[in-house]
Amino acid sequence: MSTPLESYVEGRWVAGAEGVPVADAVTGEEIVRVSSAGIDMAGVVEHARTVGGPALRASTFRERAATLKALATHLREHRPEFYALSYRTGATLFDSRFDVDGGIAVLSAYAGIGARDLPDDTVLVVDQPQTLSRGGGFVGQHLATSRLGAAVQINAYNFPVWGMLEKLAPALLAGVPSIVKPATPTAYLTELVVREIVASDLLPEGALQLVCGSAGELLDHLGPQDSIAFTGSAGTAERLRGTSTVLREAVRFTAEADSLNCSILGEDVTADSPEFGLYVDQLVTEMTVKAGQKCTAIRRALVPDGLVGALADAVSARLTEVVVGNPATEGVTMGALAGLAQREDVWSAVDGLMRSTRIVSGDPRKVDPVDADAERGAFMTPVLLHAPDPDAAEGHTIEAFGPVSTVIGYRDTGHAVELAARGHGSLAASVVTGDGGLASRIVRGLAPWHGRVLVLDTDSGPESTGHGSPLPGLLHGGPGRAGGGAELGGLESVHHHLQRVAVQGSPLALAAVRGGTA
């Protein structure tokens, strides 16, 4: 039997009782067993509130920013260890850098935000004083200060490092302790990173706790000063949002859920246009990085009717060059899904999609992985589908969370925008066009239903971070099916962990509250 995975709670590492077996995504070998049985969830929450919170709030925004910078430096030195373990999640080295380096980069980004945009104080002045009386002796102003609870993060399996650090950074900068609940299939990688954070001794005790396994009764102990940040399926988000404690205590809840992200190829593009090549490159990248297991990946490729065949042929040709196999083997360009259960989920979703689509490239149940066993490892060939009927429901409602995308033709730009909205809210969309006026029209049509929109052309192409890459300074979230929440976004995500308060009084009184002078 494998070793139990440990949690870090109330200042100590503890192993749960008999747990859920977690296998290597590549070999099928059992790695660890994961359980939170025996953990005192009430004690975990109380430890965050009474130990971690006061210690963080004793430092200023800029001091916390310096801590984030030091933490990023420390973790950067341990990247080889993280990469080595990340292979077992099915990730290639490129995938691991996306996850590990991307997460560390978020820490650095928020360190910069804190040093540049926040005061060397524990209270943030939000705006200028407003005069509330004719004589000027009565004024009002908004301030913001750290909330007194814990920031609970419940994460998905696809980004075990970035998913944790992108939530941790703004919470720590705001002076709020975090309780991390990673997804079980890849929790062992999150645990390794948390071990290094704890070993660094950079964070005060109680600022970070880790619960591996089921959340159990954790949410039952939350109150009005606490928050929950969830990443995962829309169904689970709905269930958590409806928890009685969350509703009764008005616990702040934000969700970043799966979504049917789209990419629109502009009507101005021809098969000979450079933008056509940009579109093909981007679609293949989004299908294969992390084996398509990205909440921002392109699920719907919306292209002019007249280019459906050319686009399908070009992408299919590129997909034949993808080498699936053991991610640690040289030459492999796409690794495995996170586990056999995840592959079964993708197969089921493809079956659903095929009620109104046909396969253009790939066979979801046939793969010949390099240096690996196709049955024991969670491998899958990239699959490109085509929906002959663009208005069929399946392509706009079923997400295959893997290396799968559906080509959907559109009649005109208005139809493309209408089809994009059929996803009922997405994290990301992209528009590939060389026509600025067309880009403007499409972006304005997409905006109400999307959290982020990328406009890709020959000017931005060489420097673009791509359709599926969230950035610390920009919103990561989306309306509707995407969860209605918001992560990252620079200072906006820090404000999520602060309490804004309107203070009224004389100019002298407000100056005293701010710690300044009249």
N, C-alpha and C positions, 0 to 999 in steps of 0.2 A: 504493500500500500504506500502511496506517495505521502509526502510531508504536508501537514496542514498549513495553509496560508495564514499568516498572523495579521491581526489588526493592531493599530496603535491607538489606544484609548486611555484617557486619564493618566497619561504619563508613562505608560508601559506597553510592551508588546505582549499580546495574548493570542493564543490559538483557540479557535472554536472547536466544538465537539465534532463528531463524525459529519463530514461535509459532502458537498457536491463535487464529484470528480471533474477536473478540467484537463482537457487533452491538448497536446501539441497539435496545432492546426496543420502541420506538414506531415508528421509521422503517425499521428493518432495515439502516441504514447501519453499515458497519464502523467501530468506534471505535478499538480497539487490537488488538494481537496479544500474546498472553500465553505466556511460556515461562520455565522455570527452568533451561533447559539452560546448562551452564557454571558453575553455582553450586557451590561446594565445600561440600557439606552437612556434612561433618565439621568444616570450619572454622567454619561457622555455629554449630554446637553448642558447639564449644570456645570461641568468642568469647563466647557467652552465659555459659558456666561460669566462664571465667577473667577476663573483663573486666566484664561486666554484673553478675554475681552479687556479687563482692566490693564493687563500688561501691554496690550497693543495701544490702548487709548492713552497710555502714559507717554507715548512718543508722538511727535508731530508728523504731519503729512510728509514733510521732507525727510525726516528720519526714517519713516517707513519706506520711502522711495529708495533711500540708500540701502536699506535691507534687501529690497527686491533686486537691486543691482548686484549686491554681493551674492545673493542666492543664485542669480543667473550665471554669474562667473563660476560659482562652485559646481553647479550642475553641468555646465559646459565641459568641465574637466572630466566628467564621468560619462560622457556620451558613448564611448566605446562599449562600456558595460551595458548601457541601455540598448544599443544597437544589437548586441549579441543576443540578449533575451528577446528582443523584438522579433527576430527571425521566427521564433516559435509561435508568434501570433499569425504567421503567414505573410509578414511584411518583407518586401525587398529593402535593400539599403536606402534606395530613394524614398520609399514609403516611410521608413523609419525617420529619415531626416525631416520629412514633412511633419511627422508627429512630434518627434523629440526636439529637433532644432526649432520647429515652429512654436512649440510650447515655451521653450526657453526664451525665444525672441519676444513673446508676449510679456514675460517678466521684465525684460529689458525695456520694452516700449512703455510699460506703465511706470517703471523707474524714471524714465525721461519725462513722462507726463507729470509725475509728482514733483520732480525737481524744477520743472519749467513753469507749470500752471497752478501749483498749489502752494499755500503759505507754510512758513515754518511755525505752524500753530496747530492746535487741535480743533479749531473752529474755522469753517470756511465762510467768508463773506460772499453771498451769492450775487448781490446787486447793489446799486447805489441807494442811499436813503431817499425816501419819498416824503415830500412835505405834505402834511395832513391837516394843516391849519393855516389861516391867513397870516398869522404873526410869525410862523416858522418855529414856534416853540414845541410843536408836536409833530414827530416824524415816525416813519416806519421803515423797516428794512428786513430782508430775508437773510437768515443765517442757516448753516447746515452743520450738523455734528454727527458723530458716529452713533449708530443704533446700538442698543445694549444686549442684543441677542447673538445668535449663531447663524452663519450662512451655511445651510445644508446644500450640498451639491450631489445630485444623482446622475451619474454619467453613463454614456453609451459605450459599447465595446469597441467601436471602430478607431477611436483615438484615445487610448488609455493614458497618454502623457499630456498631449495638447488639451484634451477635454478637461483635465483637472486644472492645469496651470492657467488656462484662459479664464477660468472662474475664480481661481485663487488670487490672482494678481490684483484685480480691482477690490476684492474684499479686504485683503491685507492692507492695501493702500488706504482704504477707508477706515481701518482700525477695527475690523470685525473678524472674529475667529471663524475658521471653516471646519466643517465635518464632511469628509469626502466618502461617498459610497460609490465605488467603481462597479461597472458591469462585471459579472462573474467570469465570463469567458476569457477576459484579458486582465483580470484584477492583479495577477502576479507581476505584470510590468508596472502598474501603478504603485504597487507595494514596494518595488525596488526603488523607484524614484522617491517615494515618501521616506524610505529608510535613509537615503542620502540627505534629504532635507533635514531629517531629525539629527543625523550624525553631524551635520554642519554646525549645529548649535547656533544658527543665525536667528531662528525664530524663538520667541518666548514660549515657555510651556503653555499648552492649551490653545495656541494659535492655530494648530493644525492637528486634526485627528482623522484616523482612517478606519472605516468599518467595512470589512470584506465579508461578503455574503448578503443575506437578506437584510433589508432595512428594518424588518420586524416592526416593533412598536415605536420606532424612532420618531415618526411624525406625530404620534400621539402626545409627545412631550413638548411640542413647539408652542410658542406663544406669539403675541402681537409684535414683539421686537425681533423675531426670527424671520428667516426667509428661506425659500427653496428655489434652487435653479436646477431644472430638469432638462436632460437631453435624451431623446429616445423616440419611441413611437407615439403617434397621435393618440392612440387608444389608451396607452399607459398614462400619458399626460392628462387626459380627461379624467381618468380614475383618481389620480393623485390630487388634481385640482378640486375634486369633489369630496375629499376626505373631510370628515366632520370637524376635526380640529382646525384644519386650514380655513374652513368656512367660518366657524364660530369665532376663532381668534384673529381673523383677517390677516393670516400669515401671508407675507408677500410671496407671490408665486410667479415664476417666469418659466416658460417652456420653449425649447428649441426642438421642434419635432421634424420627422421625416416629411419630405415634400417632393412634388413632381416638377422639379426645376426644368426649365426649357431654355433652348438657345434658338434664336431666330436668324436665319440667313436672309439678308435683305433682298428685295426684288431687283435692286440694281446690279446684283452680282451675277456673273456668268460663270460657266465651268472653267473659263480661261482666266478669270480675274484672280489676282493675288489673294483677295479676301476669301475665295473659295478654298484655297489651300490652308488659310488660317483656320477656317471653320472645320475642315477635316482634321487638322492637327489637334485642335482643341477637343473635338468630340472623342477622338481616340484616346487622348490623355485622360479625359474625365471618365471614360469607360474602364480604364486599366489601372490607374493609380489607386493604391489600396484595394485592388481587385474590385473597383467600383463601389466600395463601402464608404461612401462619403455622403453626408446629408446634403451637400451642395452639388453633387454630381448631376450631369445632364441626363435626364430620363426621357425627355421629349425633344427631338430634333425637328424643328419646324422650318420647312424649306419650301420655296415656290414649287407649285405642281410640276412645272417644266424641268426642274432640277432633281426631282426625287430619284430617278434612275441613275443619273451621273453621281449624285452624292452617295447613294447606296453602294455603287461599284467602287468608288474611291475609298470609302471607309472600309469596305470588305477587304480590299487589297491590302490596306494597312494592317488590318486585324490579323491577317495571315502571317504577318511578320512578328506578332507578339509571341514570346516564348514563355509558356506557363510551366512552372515547376518549383523545385526547392529554392526558396529565395536566397539561400546562402550560396547557391551554385553560380559560378561565373556564367554570364550570358543570359540568365533568366531575367525576364523583364516584367513578369507578373506572378505574384505568389498565390497563396491560398486565401480563401475566405476564413473568417475567424474560427470556424468549427463546422462539424458535419451538420449540426442542427441549423446553422445559418445557411448552409448550402441547400438543405431541404426546403427552407423558407423561400429561397430564391427560385428553386425549381417550381414550387407551388405557384409563386407569383407569375412566372413565365407561362405556366399552364393557363392561368387566368387571362393573361394578356393575349394568348393565342386564340381566344374565342373570337377575336376580331383582327388579328394580325397574322402575318406569315413570317417565317424565318428567312432572312436574307443571308446571314452569315453565322456560322457556329452551330453547335449542337449542345444544349445545356447539360445533357447527360453523357456526353462522350468527350473525354479528354485524355491526353497522353503526356502527363507531366514529366519533365526532365528530373532525373535523380530523385524520384518519389513514387509512391504507390497511389494510384488513382482512387482506390477504395478506402484506404486508411487516411489519406490526406484530404482536406476540404477544397479540392481543386475544381475549377470550372473554366470551360472555354468561353471567351467573350462572345456574346450573342447580340446581333443586330437584327431588329424586327422592322417590319413595314406595316403601317395601318392603311389599307386601301381606302377605308372610310374615315376621313379625318374627324368626323363627329362622333364616332363610336365611343361609348363610355369608357371602355377598359383602359385605353391609353392615357386617359386623364384622371383615372381613379385608382389604378393598381400600380404600386411601386415595387419593382424587383430590386432589392437592396444588394446589388452586386454588379458584375460587368455586363450590364444590359441597358440598351437604349432603343427607343422606337422612333423611326423616321415617319413623320407625318407631313403630308403636303398641305399647302394652303393656297387659296384662290387669289387673295390680294392682302395688302397690309392690314386692313381692318379685320379680315378673317384671322390673320395670324395673332393679332392682339386678343381677339375673342377666344381663340383656342388656348392661348396662354392663361387666360383667366379661368378656363375650365379646370385648372388644377386647384382652384379654391384657396389660393394663398401659398406662396413659395418663398424659400430662403433667398434664392438667387436666380437671375435670368441673365442672358447675354444677347447682344445684338451685333451681328457681324455685317458691316456695311461700309461703303466708301462715300456714302451720301449723308452729309450732316443734317440736311432737312429731314430725310427719312428717319435718321437716328432719333432726332428730336420727337417726331411723331410717335415712333414706337415706344421710346422711353416714357413719354407722358402717358401713353396708354397702359404700359406695364406697371407704372409706379404704385397705383392703389393696391395691387395684389402681390407686391414683391418687396423684400427687405433690402435687396441690393441688385443693381443692374450694371453690367459691364458693357461698354461700347468698345468693340474691337475693330480696329482698322490697321492699315499698313503703318500709320504713325505710331500707334500705341503698341502694336504687336510685339516688337523686339523687347520692350520693357515691361509688358503686362505681366502681372502675377497670375493671371488666368481666371477662368470662370469660377472655379471651385475653391479659391483661396480666400478665406476671411482674413481681414486685417485688423490689428488692434485698434486703430483709430476710426474705423468705420463700423456701422451697425452690422451685427450678425444676428439675424432673427427674421421673422416675417409674419404676416397676418394669417388668419384663418387656419387652414390645415397645418401650416408651418408652426403653429403654437401660439401666435400672438405675442410672443415675448421678444426680448432684446438682450443680447450679450455683446461684449466688447463695446465699440462706439466711443472710445476715449473716455472723457470725463463723465459721459452719460452713465456708463456702467459703474463708476465710482459713486455717483449720486444715488444709484439704486440702493446702496448700503448706508446712506446717510439719511437723517431725518431733517427735513426742511421746516423751519419755524419762522413765522412772521413776528418780529419784535417791535413793539411800539413804545414810545416814550419821548423824552426830551433829547435833543442832540447830544447833550452831555451824558445822559444815561446810556444811550446807544453806543457812544464812543467807549464808555467804560465796559460795556458788555463785550464789545469787539476787542477790548484790550488796547485801544488806541486813545487818542486825545481829541478833544472837540476841535 
